[in-house]
Amino acid sequence: MLDTEMGGLGLISSRQDVIDAMFKKTGQACEVCGAPMYIFKDNGKSPICFECGQMEHEGINYREQEAIKMTKQATNQEKQRMLLNSSYMPNTGTKLLDKTFNDFEVYPNEQEADRKILSKALTICERIKSGEIQNFALIGAYGVGKTLLASAMLTDINNNSDPQQSCMFVSVPALMDLELSSRLGNVNPSQRDEFIQKRNLVEASLARADVVVFDDLGSETTLNAGGREANDTVQKAFFNILEARNDKVNIITTNKDGKALKQIYNGKIISRLLTHHAENVINFKGLKDKRNG
């Protein structure tokens, strides 16, 4: 049995370990997503893509079915762990990543508005889980619950999507500071390699994740007071990140309206990140600061 065979392989630490243990590359790219196609090592005849599930034909035997099932399980587990393992929010830590819709406080004097916001967030989550690829936005003043609700949305998508969707939460100010520190060298030279390595890991995860929350968009001081060189460097880096996500789900939280964001960001960034559809926007206008009671 495959379970016995896998047991002899030692600790399987990732999806790729499972794939490499039982499959080999065919040398062909998937016609659907462009990822490498694999075939079962033991006389397999059915090339499969483990990124999108595309198969050339369905004539597979039991052993192949079991191997594919095991690999898909490893893929789903790795995608689910991405939220905790790859999110970049150094000033907040991981305490936000376990938030649920139950943590979104409904105030007695704001019940109707809060419940409408909660209902819209739930609807958007269902749309994303059903496979919609769109940009979404949570807009409102500081402290009204945008970040918490965005995190709760990711938790729901991460725990309940089928097929599994990988999720990532990113603080935009922290991300832009990382881009600046790693690209312009305004840190101790002994630390720069560490910043570059971290940047590369974060960018790779951003390109791979199915759903990303870009938190606190427009608040980064780098773009406001970092000088022309810093501004150009960060804008270019952000554009490249979004270019790699043009077929993915992006969710932003911001306290600025579209006009203000257009004054901060290059138009190419705005066109790749903002939504023009009212049904994709959760507006917190008029709600009180929940952090101050």
C-alpha atoms as a printed R data frame, in Angstrom:
    type eleno elety resid chain resno       x      y       z
1   ATOM     1    CA   MET     A     1   0.000  0.000   0.000
2   ATOM     2    CA   LEU     A     2   1.049  3.588  -0.585
3   ATOM     3    CA   ASP     A     3   0.861  4.424   3.110
4   ATOM     4    CA   THR     A     4   3.507  1.787   3.770
5   ATOM     5    CA   GLU     A     5   5.628  3.040   0.890
6   ATOM     6    CA   MET     A     6   5.401  6.586   2.174
7   ATOM     7    CA   GLY     A     7   6.343  5.470   5.647
8   ATOM     8    CA   GLY     A     8   9.706  4.347   4.305
9   ATOM     9    CA   LEU     A     9  10.449  7.774   2.902
10  ATOM    10    CA   GLY     A    10  11.065  9.413   6.247
11  ATOM    11    CA   LEU     A    11   9.568 12.750   7.266
12  ATOM    12    CA   ILE     A    12   7.595 14.343   4.430
13  ATOM    13    CA   SER     A    13   7.794 18.041   5.267
14  ATOM    14    CA   SER     A    14   5.998 19.621   2.331
15  ATOM    15    CA   ARG     A    15   3.805 19.056  -0.666
16  ATOM    16    CA   GLN     A    16   6.852 19.126  -2.948
17  ATOM    17    CA   ASP     A    17   8.449 16.338  -0.895
18  ATOM    18    CA   VAL     A    18   5.360 14.209  -1.512
19  ATOM    19    CA   ILE     A    19   5.338 15.016  -5.219
20  ATOM    20    CA   ASP     A    20   9.053 14.297  -5.634
21  ATOM    21    CA   ALA     A    21   8.716 11.026  -3.748
22  ATOM    22    CA   MET     A    22   6.035  9.555  -6.000
23  ATOM    23    CA   PHE     A    23   6.066 11.504  -9.261
24  ATOM    24    CA   LYS     A    24   8.474 12.755 -11.897
25  ATOM    25    CA   LYS     A    25   8.231 15.703 -14.292
26  ATOM    26    CA   THR     A    26   7.138 14.961 -17.828
27  ATOM    27    CA   GLY     A    27   8.974 17.952 -19.300
28  ATOM    28    CA   GLN     A    28   5.660 19.422 -20.414
29  ATOM    29    CA   ALA     A    29   3.839 22.481 -19.090
30  ATOM    30    CA   CYS     A    30   0.163 22.474 -18.148
31  ATOM    31    CA   GLU     A    31  -1.948 23.951 -20.939
32  ATOM    32    CA   VAL     A    32  -4.230 25.576 -18.370
33  ATOM    33    CA   CYS     A    33  -1.856 27.257 -15.903
34  ATOM    34    CA   GLY     A    34   1.663 26.670 -17.289
35  ATOM    35    CA   ALA     A    35   2.948 24.747 -14.256
36  ATOM    36    CA   PRO     A    36   5.025 21.552 -14.702
37  ATOM    37    CA   MET     A    37   3.145 18.343 -15.465
38  ATOM    38    CA   TYR     A    38   3.992 15.221 -13.447
39  ATOM    39    CA   ILE     A    39   3.542 11.504 -13.986
40  ATOM    40    CA   PHE     A    40   3.470  8.651 -11.475
41  ATOM    41    CA   LYS     A    41   6.944  7.067 -11.238
42  ATOM    42    CA   ASP     A    42   5.581  3.545 -11.200
43  ATOM    43    CA   ASN     A    43   4.563  3.246 -14.882
44  ATOM    44    CA   GLY     A    44   2.155  6.136 -14.721
45  ATOM    45    CA   LYS     A    45   0.297  7.080 -17.895
46  ATOM    46    CA   SER     A    46  -1.703 10.099 -16.730
47  ATOM    47    CA   PRO     A    47   0.163 13.430 -16.603
48  ATOM    48    CA   ILE     A    48  -1.293 15.745 -13.963
49  ATOM    49    CA   CYS     A    49  -0.793 19.332 -12.873
50  ATOM    50    CA   PHE     A    50  -0.748 19.729  -9.107
51  ATOM    51    CA   GLU     A    51  -1.337 23.478  -9.331
52  ATOM    52    CA   CYS     A    52  -4.734 23.414 -11.033
53  ATOM    53    CA   GLY     A    53  -5.579 19.679 -11.160
54  ATOM    54    CA   GLN     A    54  -5.587 19.411 -14.940
55  ATOM    55    CA   MET     A    55  -5.137 15.844 -16.240
56  ATOM    56    CA   GLU     A    56  -4.533 14.717 -19.810
57  ATOM    57    CA   HIS     A    57  -6.861 11.759 -19.490
58  ATOM    58    CA   GLU     A    58  -8.678  9.800 -16.803
59  ATOM    59    CA   GLY     A    59  -7.299  6.301 -17.493
60  ATOM    60    CA   ILE     A    60  -5.580  5.939 -14.126
61  ATOM    61    CA   ASN     A    61  -5.184  2.870 -11.972
62  ATOM    62    CA   TYR     A    62  -5.804  2.538  -8.252
63  ATOM    63    CA   ARG     A    63  -2.203  3.216  -7.243
64  ATOM    64    CA   GLU     A    64  -2.139  6.390  -9.300
65  ATOM    65    CA   GLN     A    65  -5.455  7.487  -7.794
66  ATOM    66    CA   GLU     A    66  -4.123  6.973  -4.276
67  ATOM    67    CA   ALA     A    67  -0.873  8.796  -5.053
68  ATOM    68    CA   ILE     A    68  -2.759 11.736  -6.556
69  ATOM    69    CA   LYS     A    69  -5.141 11.810  -3.585
70  ATOM    70    CA   MET     A    70  -2.241 11.846  -1.121
71  ATOM    71    CA   THR     A    71  -0.473 14.609  -3.030
72  ATOM    72    CA   LYS     A    72  -3.623 16.730  -3.185
73  ATOM    73    CA   GLN     A    73  -4.031 16.341   0.569
74  ATOM    74    CA   ALA     A    74  -0.461 17.559   1.066
75  ATOM    75    CA   THR     A    75  -1.159 20.447  -1.321
76  ATOM    76    CA   ASN     A    76  -4.261 21.475   0.632
77  ATOM    77    CA   GLN     A    77  -2.413 21.298   3.949
78  ATOM    78    CA   GLU     A    78   0.426 23.415   2.603
79  ATOM    79    CA   LYS     A    79  -2.000 25.992   1.218
80  ATOM    80    CA   GLN     A    80  -3.887 26.154   4.504
81  ATOM    81    CA   ARG     A    81  -0.664 26.689   6.469
82  ATOM    82    CA   MET     A    82   0.346 29.582   4.207
83  ATOM    83    CA   LEU     A    83  -1.776 32.105   6.127
84  ATOM    84    CA   LEU     A    84   0.219 31.521   9.294
85  ATOM    85    CA   ASN     A    85   3.593 30.749   7.729
86  ATOM    86    CA   SER     A    86   3.846 33.441   5.042
87  ATOM    87    CA   SER     A    87   1.832 36.461   6.222
88  ATOM    88    CA   TYR     A    88   3.950 39.578   6.738
89  ATOM    89    CA   MET     A    89   2.828 41.800   9.601
90  ATOM    90    CA   PRO     A    90   5.867 42.372  11.860
91  ATOM    91    CA   ASN     A    91   4.298 45.132  13.962
92  ATOM    92    CA   THR     A    92   1.192 43.093  14.759
93  ATOM    93    CA   GLY     A    93   2.418 39.542  15.057
94  ATOM    94    CA   THR     A    94   0.162 36.598  14.320
95  ATOM    95    CA   LYS     A    95  -2.579 37.443  16.834
96  ATOM    96    CA   LEU     A    96  -4.801 38.770  14.041
97  ATOM    97    CA   LEU     A    97  -4.666 35.574  12.047
98  ATOM    98    CA   ASP     A    98  -7.057 33.637  14.268
99  ATOM    99    CA   LYS     A    99  -9.834 36.244  14.174
100 ATOM   100    CA   THR     A   100 -13.303 35.131  13.110
101 ATOM   101    CA   PHE     A   101 -16.555 36.914  12.323
102 ATOM   102    CA   ASN     A   102 -17.557 36.373  15.956
103 ATOM   103    CA   ASP     A   103 -14.788 38.799  16.956
104 ATOM   104    CA   PHE     A   104 -16.347 41.658  14.984
105 ATOM   105    CA   GLU     A   105 -18.139 43.701  17.627
106 ATOM   106    CA   VAL     A   106 -21.659 44.895  16.906
107 ATOM   107    CA   TYR     A   107 -22.374 48.059  18.893
108 ATOM   108    CA   PRO     A   108 -25.906 48.593  20.313
109 ATOM   109    CA   ASN     A   109 -26.205 52.042  18.738
110 ATOM   110    CA   GLU     A   110 -24.729 50.872  15.413
111 ATOM   111    CA   GLN     A   111 -26.395 47.488  15.075
112 ATOM   112    CA   GLU     A   112 -27.916 48.058  11.653
113 ATOM   113    CA   ALA     A   113 -24.712 49.459  10.093
114 ATOM   114    CA   ASP     A   114 -22.471 46.842  11.714
115 ATOM   115    CA   ARG     A   115 -24.718 43.991  10.638
116 ATOM   116    CA   LYS     A   116 -24.861 45.262   7.054
117 ATOM   117    CA   ILE     A   117 -21.060 45.365   7.008
118 ATOM   118    CA   LEU     A   118 -20.854 41.861   8.458
119 ATOM   119    CA   SER     A   119 -23.418 40.556   5.982
120 ATOM   120    CA   LYS     A   120 -21.532 42.036   3.036
121 ATOM   121    CA   ALA     A   121 -18.257 40.531   4.261
122 ATOM   122    CA   LEU     A   122 -19.900 37.097   4.485
123 ATOM   123    CA   THR     A   123 -21.315 37.483   0.975
124 ATOM   124    CA   ILE     A   124 -17.923 38.475  -0.444
125 ATOM   125    CA   CYS     A   125 -16.321 35.465   1.241
126 ATOM   126    CA   GLU     A   126 -18.846 33.149  -0.377
127 ATOM   127    CA   ARG     A   127 -18.138 34.730  -3.768
128 ATOM   128    CA   ILE     A   128 -14.385 34.237  -3.319
129 ATOM   129    CA   LYS     A   129 -14.823 30.655  -2.140
130 ATOM   130    CA   SER     A   130 -16.954 29.945  -5.209
131 ATOM   131    CA   GLY     A   131 -14.035 30.981  -7.424
132 ATOM   132    CA   GLU     A   132 -14.626 34.672  -8.209
133 ATOM   133    CA   ILE     A   133 -11.406 36.557  -8.952
134 ATOM   134    CA   GLN     A   134 -11.897 40.244  -8.187
135 ATOM   135    CA   ASN     A   135 -10.471 43.136  -6.190
136 ATOM   136    CA   PHE     A   136 -12.234 44.074  -2.963
137 ATOM   137    CA   ALA     A   137 -11.895 46.980  -0.547
138 ATOM   138    CA   LEU     A   138 -12.681 47.783   3.087
139 ATOM   139    CA   ILE     A   139 -12.725 51.575   3.468
140 ATOM   140    CA   GLY     A   140 -13.139 53.674   6.604
141 ATOM   141    CA   ALA     A   141 -11.478 55.618   9.398
142 ATOM   142    CA   TYR     A   142  -8.935 54.201  11.833
143 ATOM   143    CA   GLY     A   143 -10.251 51.873  14.515
144 ATOM   144    CA   VAL     A   144 -13.602 50.944  12.963
145 ATOM   145    CA   GLY     A   145 -12.694 47.280  12.509
146 ATOM   146    CA   LYS     A   146 -11.452 47.050   8.907
147 ATOM   147    CA   THR     A   147  -8.323 45.060   9.711
148 ATOM   148    CA   LEU     A   148 -10.114 42.712  12.087
149 ATOM   149    CA   LEU     A   149 -12.884 42.038   9.578
150 ATOM   150    CA   ALA     A   150 -10.410 41.489   6.732
151 ATOM   151    CA   SER     A   151  -8.565 38.983   8.912
152 ATOM   152    CA   ALA     A   152 -11.834 37.225   9.754
153 ATOM   153    CA   MET     A   153 -12.587 36.982   6.030
154 ATOM   154    CA   LEU     A   154  -9.216 35.334   5.412
155 ATOM   155    CA   THR     A   155  -9.812 32.901   8.272
156 ATOM   156    CA   ASP     A   156 -13.152 31.902   6.771
157 ATOM   157    CA   ILE     A   157 -11.713 31.469   3.260
158 ATOM   158    CA   ASN     A   158  -8.674 29.605   4.579
159 ATOM   159    CA   ASN     A   159 -10.734 27.201   6.681
160 ATOM   160    CA   ASN     A   160 -13.711 26.626   4.415
161 ATOM   161    CA   SER     A   161 -12.723 26.929   0.748
162 ATOM   162    CA   ASP     A   162 -13.055 23.832  -1.431
163 ATOM   163    CA   PRO     A   163 -10.852 23.459  -3.352
164 ATOM   164    CA   GLN     A   164  -8.427 24.906  -0.839
165 ATOM   165    CA   GLN     A   165  -7.326 28.495  -1.482
166 ATOM   166    CA   SER     A   166  -4.057 29.795  -0.089
167 ATOM   167    CA   CYS     A   167  -4.311 33.049   1.864
168 ATOM   168    CA   MET     A   168  -1.843 35.709   2.999
169 ATOM   169    CA   PHE     A   169  -2.131 38.842   5.149
170 ATOM   170    CA   VAL     A   170   0.326 41.684   4.496
171 ATOM   171    CA   SER     A   171   0.867 45.021   6.203
172 ATOM   172    CA   VAL     A   172   1.487 47.428   3.313
173 ATOM   173    CA   PRO     A   173   3.592 49.897   5.372
174 ATOM   174    CA   ALA     A   174   5.796 47.030   6.602
175 ATOM   175    CA   LEU     A   175   6.041 45.579   3.093
176 ATOM   176    CA   MET     A   176   7.097 48.922   1.596
177 ATOM   177    CA   ASP     A   177   9.672 49.456   4.344
178 ATOM   178    CA   LEU     A   178  11.070 46.003   3.576
179 ATOM   179    CA   GLU     A   179  11.250 46.818  -0.141
180 ATOM   180    CA   LEU     A   180  13.046 50.084   0.565
181 ATOM   181    CA   SER     A   181  15.528 48.612   3.053
182 ATOM   182    CA   SER     A   182  16.439 45.717   0.774
183 ATOM   183    CA   ARG     A   183  16.720 47.744  -2.436
184 ATOM   184    CA   LEU     A   184  18.316 51.048  -1.436
185 ATOM   185    CA   GLY     A   185  20.626 49.702   1.238
186 ATOM   186    CA   ASN     A   186  19.617 52.148   3.961
187 ATOM   187    CA   VAL     A   187  20.373 49.522   6.602
188 ATOM   188    CA   ASN     A   188  23.530 48.150   8.128
189 ATOM   189    CA   PRO     A   189  25.403 46.261   5.351
190 ATOM   190    CA   SER     A   190  25.608 43.194   7.581
191 ATOM   191    CA   GLN     A   191  21.802 43.117   7.701
192 ATOM   192    CA   ARG     A   192  21.089 43.802   4.045
193 ATOM   193    CA   ASP     A   193  21.387 40.172   2.933
194 ATOM   194    CA   GLU     A   194  18.823 39.250   5.570
195 ATOM   195    CA   PHE     A   195  16.439 41.925   4.273
196 ATOM   196    CA   ILE     A   196  16.933 40.762   0.673
197 ATOM   197    CA   GLN     A   197  16.265 37.143   1.594
198 ATOM   198    CA   LYS     A   198  13.141 38.122   3.522
199 ATOM   199    CA   ARG     A   199  11.926 40.311   0.645
200 ATOM   200    CA   ASN     A   200  12.390 37.508  -1.858
201 ATOM   201    CA   LEU     A   201  10.438 35.082   0.314
202 ATOM   202    CA   VAL     A   202   7.587 37.549   0.827
203 ATOM   203    CA   GLU     A   203   7.403 38.417  -2.878
204 ATOM   204    CA   ALA     A   204   7.393 34.733  -3.857
205 ATOM   205    CA   SER     A   205   4.536 34.077  -1.441
206 ATOM   206    CA   LEU     A   206   2.597 37.088  -2.733
207 ATOM   207    CA   ALA     A   207   2.901 35.816  -6.291
208 ATOM   208    CA   ARG     A   208   1.678 32.366  -5.249
209 ATOM   209    CA   ALA     A   209  -1.157 33.125  -2.803
210 ATOM   210    CA   ASP     A   210  -4.709 32.855  -4.120
211 ATOM   211    CA   VAL     A   211  -6.087 35.544  -1.792
212 ATOM   212    CA   VAL     A   212  -4.118 38.407  -0.220
213 ATOM   213    CA   VAL     A   213  -5.194 41.150   2.166
214 ATOM   214    CA   PHE     A   214  -3.128 44.321   1.679
215 ATOM   215    CA   ASP     A   215  -3.720 46.043   5.010
216 ATOM   216    CA   ASP     A   216  -3.502 49.796   5.640
217 ATOM   217    CA   LEU     A   217  -2.924 50.825   2.029
218 ATOM   218    CA   GLY     A   218  -1.802 54.439   1.675
219 ATOM   219    CA   SER     A   219  -0.387 54.833   5.175
220 ATOM   220    CA   GLU     A   220   3.253 54.089   4.391
221 ATOM   221    CA   THR     A   221   5.540 57.013   5.244
222 ATOM   222    CA   THR     A   222   8.044 55.865   2.610
223 ATOM   223    CA   LEU     A   223   5.887 57.320  -0.139
224 ATOM   224    CA   ASN     A   224   5.147 60.533   1.719
225 ATOM   225    CA   ALA     A   225   8.553 61.536   3.039
226 ATOM   226    CA   GLY     A   226  11.126 59.132   1.655
227 ATOM   227    CA   GLY     A   227  12.298 61.282  -1.249
228 ATOM   228    CA   ARG     A   228  12.022 60.769  -5.000
229 ATOM   229    CA   GLU     A   229  14.406 57.811  -5.198
230 ATOM   230    CA   ALA     A   230  12.656 55.964  -2.375
231 ATOM   231    CA   ASN     A   231   9.259 56.741  -3.876
232 ATOM   232    CA   ASP     A   232  10.216 55.469  -7.327
233 ATOM   233    CA   THR     A   233  11.846 52.339  -5.893
234 ATOM   234    CA   VAL     A   234   8.862 51.385  -3.783
235 ATOM   235    CA   GLN     A   235   6.302 52.196  -6.469
236 ATOM   236    CA   LYS     A   236   8.142 49.979  -8.972
237 ATOM   237    CA   ALA     A   237   8.423 47.131  -6.471
238 ATOM   238    CA   PHE     A   238   4.716 47.366  -5.614
239 ATOM   239    CA   PHE     A   239   3.773 47.410  -9.292
240 ATOM   240    CA   ASN     A   240   5.793 44.229  -9.915
241 ATOM   241    CA   ILE     A   241   4.083 42.529  -6.962
242 ATOM   242    CA   LEU     A   242   0.638 43.401  -8.301
243 ATOM   243    CA   GLU     A   243   1.572 42.460 -11.850
244 ATOM   244    CA   ALA     A   244   2.282 38.945 -10.558
245 ATOM   245    CA   ARG     A   245  -1.193 38.939  -8.976
246 ATOM   246    CA   ASN     A   246  -3.297 39.998 -11.963
247 ATOM   247    CA   ASP     A   247  -5.236 36.726 -11.872
248 ATOM   248    CA   LYS     A   248  -5.590 36.554  -8.080
249 ATOM   249    CA   VAL     A   249  -7.927 37.945  -5.417
250 ATOM   250    CA   ASN     A   250  -6.755 41.178  -3.743
251 ATOM   251    CA   ILE     A   251  -8.462 42.688  -0.694
252 ATOM   252    CA   ILE     A   252  -7.350 46.096   0.569
253 ATOM   253    CA   THR     A   253  -8.079 47.971   3.766
254 ATOM   254    CA   THR     A   254  -7.550 51.712   3.721
255 ATOM   255    CA   ASN     A   255  -8.628 54.919   5.426
256 ATOM   256    CA   LYS     A   256  -8.287 56.866   2.166
257 ATOM   257    CA   ASP     A   257 -10.726 57.266  -0.696
258 ATOM   258    CA   GLY     A   258  -9.904 56.585  -4.331
259 ATOM   259    CA   LYS     A   259  -8.953 60.204  -5.052
260 ATOM   260    CA   ALA     A   260  -6.415 60.278  -2.219
261 ATOM   261    CA   LEU     A   261  -4.930 56.925  -3.241
262 ATOM   262    CA   LYS     A   262  -4.485 58.170  -6.804
263 ATOM   263    CA   GLN     A   263  -2.398 61.043  -5.442
264 ATOM   264    CA   ILE     A   264  -0.117 58.583  -3.650
265 ATOM   265    CA   TYR     A   265   0.241 55.740  -6.154
266 ATOM   266    CA   ASN     A   266   1.133 55.415  -9.797
267 ATOM   267    CA   GLY     A   267  -1.922 54.960 -11.987
268 ATOM   268    CA   LYS     A   268  -0.763 51.490 -13.052
269 ATOM   269    CA   ILE     A   269  -0.829 50.400  -9.407
270 ATOM   270    CA   ILE     A   270  -4.299 51.818  -8.869
271 ATOM   271    CA   SER     A   271  -5.666 50.063 -11.951
272 ATOM   272    CA   ARG     A   272  -4.386 46.697 -10.708
273 ATOM   273    CA   LEU     A   273  -5.539 47.040  -7.120
274 ATOM   274    CA   LEU     A   274  -8.717 49.090  -6.785
275 ATOM   275    CA   THR     A   275 -12.230 47.982  -7.628
276 ATOM   276    CA   HIS     A   276 -14.825 50.016  -9.489
277 ATOM   277    CA   HIS     A   277 -17.767 47.878  -8.388
278 ATOM   278    CA   ALA     A   278 -19.855 48.983  -5.404
279 ATOM   279    CA   GLU     A   279 -20.691 45.377  -4.527
280 ATOM   280    CA   ASN     A   280 -16.963 44.786  -3.937
281 ATOM   281    CA   VAL     A   281 -16.595 47.618  -1.407
282 ATOM   282    CA   ILE     A   282 -17.354 47.475   2.312
283 ATOM   283    CA   ASN     A   283 -17.737 51.063   3.535
284 ATOM   284    CA   PHE     A   284 -17.355 51.788   7.262
285 ATOM   285    CA   LYS     A   285 -18.292 55.452   6.871
286 ATOM   286    CA   GLY     A   286 -19.768 56.980  10.015
287 ATOM   287    CA   LEU     A   287 -18.861 54.149  12.395
288 ATOM   288    CA   LYS     A   288 -17.166 54.936  15.698
289 ATOM   289    CA   ASP     A   289 -13.659 53.924  16.763
290 ATOM   290    CA   LYS     A   290 -14.130 50.439  18.247
291 ATOM   291    CA   ARG     A   291 -10.747 50.506  19.951
292 ATOM   292    CA   ASN     A   292 -11.752 53.378  22.239
293 ATOM   293    CA   GLY     A   293 -15.165 52.094  23.132
